[in-house]
Amino acid sequence: MASEATTSIPDMTMQLVSYQSAVDAKLQEFNAKNFTAGFWQKQADLWVQDATAQQSLRSFMGWLRVAETMLPRVPEIEEFAREVKAAGFQHVVVMGMGGSTMTPIVFKQAFEKAADGLPLSVLDTTNPATVREVEASVPLAETLFVVASKSGTTAEPLAFGDYFYARLKELKGDKAGENFVAITDPGSKFVTQATAEGYRRIFLNFAEVGGRFSALSYFGLVPAALYGIDIKTLLERAIGMMRATGSEGEVAQNPGLELGVALGVLAQQGRDKLTLVVPAGLSDFGLWLEQLVAESTGKEGKGILPLAGDPLNSPQVYGQDRVFVYVGYESQPDADNRAKVAALQAAGHPVVTILLRDALDLGQEFFRWEVATAVASAVLEINPFDQPNVQAAKTATDQLMKVVVEKGALPQTSSPVLQENGLDYYTSVSGADATEVLRNFFGQAKAGDFLCIQAYLQETPAVNQELDELRALVQQQKHIATASGYGPRFLHSTGQYHKGGPDTGLFLQLTTDHAQDLPLPGRPYTFGTFQNAQAAGDLQALHDYNRRTLRVHLGTAGEEAGVATLLEALRKALA
């Protein structure tokens, strides 16, 4: 263990150009008050001064030493993985939202499945077509379903679990529970349900580890072990980063502190769009980073907006609101990305570069970024561990679902300002046709703003490509940052920033009719109605915070054809 834990950490360089002196001054200030020592002692006044907030903050800092806590539990997890394979299971489906699924998504992309590992799928959307797709792609009787919910009350994973439990009950009767595993906090209601339904295993996580800081807990490690990843080395490397950031006493240089102070100071000076640049094999690392940074910092009108998948372009399309972070591998040239990043640096944009030795270094990167996010929050003087605005969309959705239960359908809350070519446009701006509505909506964009596409659609390669084209078009023509997320996934990650961060977003919500809907066991509504309610609830929450919104309902046109029609109109509008 010691040999791995003390190896060198991945190389990080920061070229901060004109911002270096301000970052150096803040680092000097933090070091003068022994920030690193106070950080490891959970000294809450480093972040906030309110006594109640301080108590809350301290109660969510269990992630600091979770890698050390989990290391002795590696044999238990690996033994469970062997037991599952010996029982004849052929596939694993992880079902959850936000922090419960982001890490498995990263692992699945960054690592090749080991010879002794099981194929892994992740379900984190209520879209009925996606649920059907997952069901059709696995051998149900030989599939292990991991239901992951920290609170045990999150609506989506409970719905997934109920749906697939009902399907397994049809196949295996009272033995259905053998195909299910729960990961949740001690004392959650879900523990009672999983016990009653005879789940094969219940892994109890840690109440003092928040969801977005749970990568190195059971939430990340159980799926990783089932996939065949060497979780012992992953944790040992994380412990190496712990030591580098001061877990065992004073350090000459603290990579988490340096990164966090830089990001915080840059955000204060207007460079609040953290633009992640990665090779193809690490693109899902951006999903994980989006949740961590946006939900931790996007509150009180402040925040750092992480951007995953924003098209990498030449310097002239970018405003003065960017910081670029390149995360790649030492051994992979990734020449095109690196050349573009070098051009951006030469043009005066701040650039951070982190090079990994291999995918197991993700253990260290998870921890580095967790520390950096907490430190940046201290610079911004906010509590990184709460999410005060997330509840708004949930409450609005819950109210809509009560109407569904009582009346059998969602209420029609507003009328479109325009109907054209099968698409319905809902927004506060007007126009004689789609081109004019889109021109007027995007005419609101100003320097420092961003576009956020909220796609309550089935994720497919074709739709992904269309959304990428839409982002590239807006970036080129309006020179603003672009973000894109599938609903309801983003509600559990960037949704906090959308309502609690600065009012700089233009929100394009895409919804559709569900041609092939799915009933939800024990509920008087379908997956499609559930997803539509989540979209309507989030839109209501955005309206309540006076955000600029445009909802385009694709209706029966179909997702791919509907987005193509929207793209055609947008090209005319922005020409």
N, C-alpha and C positions, 0 to 999 in steps of 0.2 A: 504494500500500500504506500509506504512512505516514498518509495522511488518515484512512483507516478505523481503523487501529490506535490512533490517539490520540483518537478520539471518546470522549465520555463513556460511562461504564459504566451499566448498568441501575440504577435507583434502589433502595436498600434502606433500610428503616427498622426499628428494633428497639424495641419497647415491652416492657421487661423487668420492669416494676413493682418488686416488693420485692427482686428479684434483681440490680438494676442495680449496687448498690455492690459486691457480690461479683464481678461480671463486670469492673467497672472495676479492682478490686484485682488480679485475675489479669492483665488487660491491662497494667497498670503493671508487674507482675512480669516478664512476658514482654518488654516493651519494655526494661526495665532490663538484661536479659541479651542484648539485641540479637537477639531471636528471629528476626525477619525476615531479617536478614543470614545468620544461621546456617542457617536453613531453606534458603535458596538455595545455600548452600555444602554442603548435605547433611550437616549436623552431627548425627550420629545420636544423640549423648548428650542431645539435646533430648527424645528419646522414651524410650530405654531405656539401662540402664547395663551390661548384659551385652555383652562384646566380640563374641561370636559373633553375637548378635542385631543388634548395630550393623552388622556387616559385611553381613549379609543385608539389613538395612533400606536401606543405601546402594545396594545393587545393584538395588533396585527403584524408584529415583527418577528414571528416565529420562523419566517423563511430564512432569516440570517444564518441559522445553523442547521437547516433541514437536511443539507447534504451529509453532514456528520451524523445526524439522527438516522438517516436512511441507509448509510453504509453497512451497519451491522444487520440490516434487514434484507440485504441482497440475497443471501442464501434462501430465505423464506420465499422471496418473489421468484427466484429461479427454480426452486422446487415446485412452486405452483405451476410455472410454465411447463415443466416436464410432465407434471400430472395431467395437465390439459391435453398435451400431445399424446400421452399414453392412453388417454380415454378416447382417442379417435377423432378429436376435433380437427377440422381442416381449414377453418377460417375464423377470423376475429373481426367483429364489428364494434367499434367504440362509439357510443351514443352520448352526446352531451352538448354543451354550449360554452363558448368563451374559453376560460382558462382550463376547462375540463377536457377540451379537445384540441386546442391549438398546438400543444406540444406533440401529441401523436401525429398530427398533420405534418409538422416539420420533420419528425423522425422518418416518417414513411417516404418523404421526398429525398431527404439527405442521405439515407442509408439504403444500400441494396439489402433486400431480405436475406437473412442468413440461411444457410442450408438447413439448419434445424429450427428455423423460425416459421411462423404461420403467416399467410397473407393477411393483410390488414386493410380494413375499410373504415372510414369515419363518416358518421351521419350527424350533421349539425344544422339541418334545415327542416322546417315543417312543410316544404314544398312536396305535394303528394307524388309528383312524377319522380322526384329523387328518391323518396321512400320506396316507391315501386321498383325503381332501378336497383337499389341496394338489395331488396328482397329477391329480385330475379337473378342477381349475380352471385348469390351464395347458396351453398347446400344447407338449407335451414336446420335440418336435424343434426348436422355436424358443425354448426357455427356457434361460437361462444360470443354472447352479447354482453359487452361491458357497459353498464348504465352508470354514467359518471355525473354526479351532482353534489357539489360541496354542501349546499344548504339542505338538499333533499326535498326542496319545494319548487325547484325550477320547472316551469310548466313543460318545456320542450322535451327534456330527457325523460320525464315521467310519461309523457305521451308516447315517445318512441318505445320505452320499456313495455308499456301496456299493450301497444300494438303487436310487438313481436312476441310477447308472452302469450297473447291470445292465439297467435299463429302456431307457436310451439305446442300449446295445449291441445290444439287440433291434431297434432302429429304424435305427441308423447304423453298426453293426459297428465296425470299427477306428477310425472317426472319432468315436466317442462322446466322447472327451476334449475335443473342440472346444467342448462345452457346459459345461465345468467350469472353475472358477477356485478356486485355493487361497489362503487368507490364513493364514499360520502363522509361527512363529519360525524363524530360521535353524537348520539342523542337526536339525530334528525329523524323526522317521521318516516323517511325512506327506509331506515334501518328496520322499523317495524314491518313495513310492507315486504321488504326483501326477505326477512326472516319467515314471514307467514307464507310466502310463495316458494320457499325452499331453494333460494339462490345457492349456487355451488359455493360461493365465497363472498364475504363482505369485508372489504378493506376499509378500515377506519382511518381517515386522514387526520389532519390537525386543525383545530378550530382557529388557532392563531396564525395560520397561513392562508392569506387571501387567494382567491382563484387565480388572479393574473400573476401571482408570485409562486404558483404551485408546480412549476415545470419539473423540479427535482424531488417532488413528493410522489406518493402512490399514483397520482393522476397522470404523471408523465412516465413513471418507471414501470408500472405494470404493463401497459401496452408495449413499451419498448422491449421488455423482456420477452413477451409473447412473440414479438417480431424477430427476436434473436439478437438484439443489440447487447453489447457488452456494457451493462449498466454499472458494473463495479468501476471500470475505467472512467466512464462518464462522470461518476460521482467523485472519483479521486481527482480528476482534473478540475472539477468545480471547487473542491477543497483547496487545490493549488491557488485558484483565484481568490478564495476566501482569505487565505494567508497573505496574498499580495495586497489585499484591501484592508489588512489590519486586524484580522480575527485573533491573532496571537500576540498582538502588541504593535509597537511603533514600526512603521515602514518608511523607507526613504522616499519612495514614489508610490502613489496609490492610483492604479489605473481606473478604478471605478469613480474615485473622487475627481480625477482630472477630466474624465469624459463628462461626468455629470455637471461639474462647474462650467465647462465649456458650453454644453447644451443650454444650461440655464441662462448664462450671460448672453449668449447669442440670441436666445428667445426674447430676453428683455430689450435687446437692441433691434428687434424686428425680424431677426432671422429665426422664425418660429416654425418653418416647414422643414422637418427632418426627412430628407429625401434619400431613401435607401437604394443603393445600387448593388446588385448581386448577380452572380452567374446563375444560369437556369436552375441548377440543382439546389439552390438556396432561396428561390423566390418565395417559398412559403414561410421562410424565416421572417419575412415582412409582415405576414398575418399575425404572427406571435408578437412581433415588436409593436405593431399598430395597437393591439389591445393593451399591452403593458404601458406604453408611453401615453397614449391618448386618454385612457381611463384614469391614469394616475395624475396627470397634469392638467387635464381639461376641465377647469372649474374656476369659479369666482371671476369669470371673464378673462382668465389667463389660459396659458397652455402651450404645449408643443404638439404640433400635428405631424405624426409620422406618415410618410407617403410610401406605400408599396406599389410597384408597378406603374408609377408615373413615367411616361415615356422619356427616355434619356435623350437629350437633344443638344444642339449647339448653344453656346452661352447667351446669344442674343434673345432667346425666347424666355429667359428667366428674369424675374424681378429680384429686388434686393431682400427677399424674404426667405432665402434658401440657405440650408447647410446640407452638404452632401456627405453621406457616409457610405463608403465602399467596404463591403464584407465579402471576402473571397478566400481562395486557397493559395497557399504559397506555390504549390506545384502545378497550378492551372494558370496559363497565361491570360485568358479572358481578355485578349488584346483590344477588342473594340470598346468594351466598357471602360477599361483602364485609360485608353487614349482619350475618350470623351471626358472622363473625370479629370485627367491632366489638363485638358483645355479649359475646363471650368475653373480649376485652381489658378491657371495662368490668367484668367479673366477677372480674378479677385474674389471668387466665391470661396468661403471656408470649406475645407475638405478634411474628413477623418478617414483613415484607411486602417482596416483590421484584416490581417491575413491568418487563416487557420492552417494548421498542419494537416488535419483530416477532420471528418465529421464528428469524431468523439470530442473535439474541442468545443462542440456546442454546449457541453456541460459547463465549461468555463464562460462561454459567451452569455448563456442564460444568466449566470450569476453576475457577470460584469455589468450587463444591462439593467438588471434589477437594482444593483447598487447605484449605477449612474442615474436611473430614473428617480430613485429616492433622493439622491443628492441634488438633482436639478429641481426637484420639488422644494427642497430647502432653500435654494437660491430664489425661487418664486414665492417662498413663504406660504406654502399650502400643504395640506395633509395628503400625502400620496396614496393613502390606503382606504379612503372613503370614495363613494360614488354618489353624491347627493342628488344628481339629476337623472340617474338611470331609472328611478322609480316612476318618473312621469309617464313614460311610454307604457310601462307595465300597468299602471293604474288606468290609463285610458283604454288599453286593450281589455282589461278585466271588466270595465264598465260595458264595453261593446259586447263581450261574450255573455254577459248577463242578459242583454237584449236578445241575443241569439237563442239562448236557452228558453227565454220566455216566449219569443215570437217566431222562432224558427229561421230567422235570416238576419243579416246585418242591416242596420238602418242606412238609408241613403241620406248622407249628411249634406251634400252640396251638388250643384249642377255644373257641368263642364262649361268653360267659357267658349269652347270650340269643339266641334266634332268634324274630323276630316280623314278620309282614307281609312276608316275603320278605327282610328285612334281618338280617344277623348282626352282633352287638355283641361286640367284644373289648376288655376293659378290666379294671383291677384292682378296680373297685367292682362291687357286685352289685345286683340288683333283681328283683322279681317280674315286671316288664314293662318295656317300653321307656321309659315315662314315669318310672318309678322309677330305672332305670339312668341316664338323662339327668339327673334331679334330683340324684342322688348324685354324678355326675361333676362337674356344674357347681357343686354345693355346696362343692367344694374351693376355689372362686375367692375371693380376698381382694383388698383394696385394693392397687393397683399391679400386679396380674396382667394377663395378656392372653390372649385366645383366638387360636389360630392354626389356620385351616382349611387342610388340606393335601389338595388335590383331585387325585387321580390319575385324572382323568376327561377326556373330550373337552370342550374349552372351547366353549360355544355361548352365544348371547344368553340363552336360557332358563335354562341352568344358572347363568350369571352373575347373573341376576336373583334366582334362588332363594338363592344364596350371599349376595347383598347383604341379602336379607330375614333370613337366619339371623344375619348380623352385627348388623343393626339390632336384632333381638330380644334378643340377648345383651347388646348395649350398653345397651339401655333397661332390662333387668331386672336385670343384674348390675353395671352401671356400670364395666365394664372395657373396655380397648382391644381392638380386633379387627383381625386381619390375615388375609389369604387369599392363597393361592398355588396355582398348578397345578404338579403334579409331572410330570417331574423338574425343571422350570424353577427352582423356588425352592431346590432343593438347591445350585444354583450361585450363589445370592444370599443369601437369609436363612438358609439351612441352617447356616452357621457360627454365627450368633447363637443359633439354637435349642439347640445343644449347648454352645457356649462362653460364652454370655452368662449373665445371672443366671437363677436357677431360678424364673421367674415366669410360665412359659407353660403353658397347657392346650392340648394338641395333639389336634385332631379330624382324623383321617385318613379319607378317603373313597376306597374302591376299588371296582372293578366287574369283572364278567366281560366279555370282549371278544367280542361276537357276531360281528363281522367282523374277524378277525385277519389279519395279513399276515406271510408268511415273510420272513426276513432272509437275503439271499444269502450263501452260504459259512458259514452258522451253523446249528447244529441246533436253533434255537429261533426264536420269532416276536417281532415288536414287542410284542405283548401280554404275553408271558412276560417280556420284558425290562423293561417298565414295572412289572409286578407284582413282579419281583425288586427293582427300585429302591425300591418302596414298602415291601416287607418289610425290605430292608436299612436303610432310614432309620428304620423303626419299631424295629428292633433297636438301632440307635445311640441313639435316644431313650431306650430302656429302659436301656441301659448307663450313661447319664447320669442315670438315675432321674427322668426327666421324667414328668409326668402325661399319660397318653395314652388316647384312645378311638378305636379303629378301627371304622368302620361299613362293612361290605361290602354293596354294593347288589345283588350277585348278578345274576340275570337280570332283575330288575325294570326295568332300564334307568336311565340316569343321571337324566333329568328326573323320572321317576315315583319313583325311589328317594329322591332328595333331598326331593321333596315329602312323601313318607311320613315321613322323618326330621323335617322341619319341623313337621308336624302333631303328632308326639309331643313335640317340644321346646316347642311352644307350651303344651301341657298341663303339661309338667314345670316350666316357669318361671312359670306363671300364679300 
